[in-house]
Amino acid sequence: MTKVIAEIGCNHKGDFETAKKLITIAKKCGANVAKFQKRNIKSLLNKKEYHQPHPEPWNSYGNTYGEHREALEFTAEQHKELKKICVDQDIIYSSSVWDLTSAIEISSIKPELIKIPSAANLDFEMQKYLCENFPGKIHLSIGMTSDKELADILDFYKSEKRIDDLVLYCCTSGYPINFDDICLLEIKKLADLLRGTQADVGFSGHHLGIAPDIAAVTLGVKWIERHFTLDRTWKGTDHAASLEPEGLRRLCRDVQNVQKALKYKSSPILPIEEAQRTKLKRLNF
């Protein structure tokens, strides 16, 4: 069955109460996973990067890009609390990790799955730590990734003997993107690359609406990840590419309904057809 990940990310605006509210509403909408992000800002950014202005100052939560990123971060202890809140509400907790320090911190709280974002999918030091120390599923997006880089990623997980624990996401990195940039048939390409393994394919969408997600289900993805917010007009770069509660609710509903429909008939004539057959079917011509 396809599961839906509500990617809360940094859409909580650095406010813990908003993060808790997003978990509660994601669960009510039918999402299977509430996912956050974890960065160690000082290890990710050099001094120049930390002190430069945000490239989109109207979306910034600080005077510099580093201060902006710091303002949106939760501590490891807060992530531990977020996981407890998820457990209490019967929704899976997860987080993306952007660096080794964050990978160590998040893996220590033992989530069911950890996500590697497209931006960090060539950080093999971090991924090696996860392969050796984290027993759960490792989800990885391949936005902004060349064919050669993708081959290197797959070779790495095979060499680490963790290929069966991998979930590889079809993804185009843009916020938001146009429909002609979604490229859903890349899902089939990933499935072919993973043939012979127990790895799964997911779809991480940054588009408007939910139609492509439903098409992704028919192409066989096991996971759909969509950014989730309470208000798409809030300050921040991800909100415009996010679903609001009604959009997430409809997505979860439609994913479930499409999965019910994706099967063969159990018999040539279904029970629901019998009355109509008696009434309408012309047998003698």
Buried (B, 14 or more C-beta within 10 A) or exposed (E): EBBBBBBBBBBBBBEBEBBBEBBBBBBBBBBBBBBBBBBBBBEBBEEEEBEEEBEEEEBBBBEBBBBBBBBBBBEBEBBBBBBEBBEEBEBBBBBBBBBBBBBBBBBEBEBEBBBBBBBBBBBEEBBBBBBEEBEBBBBBBBBBBEEEEBEBBBEBBBEBEBBEBBBBBBBBBBBBBEEEEBBBEBBEBBBEBBEEBEBBBBBBBBBBBBEBBBBBBEBBBBBBBBBBBBEBEBEBBBBBBBBBBEBBBBBBEBBBEBEEEEEEEEEEEEEEBEEEEEEEEEEEE
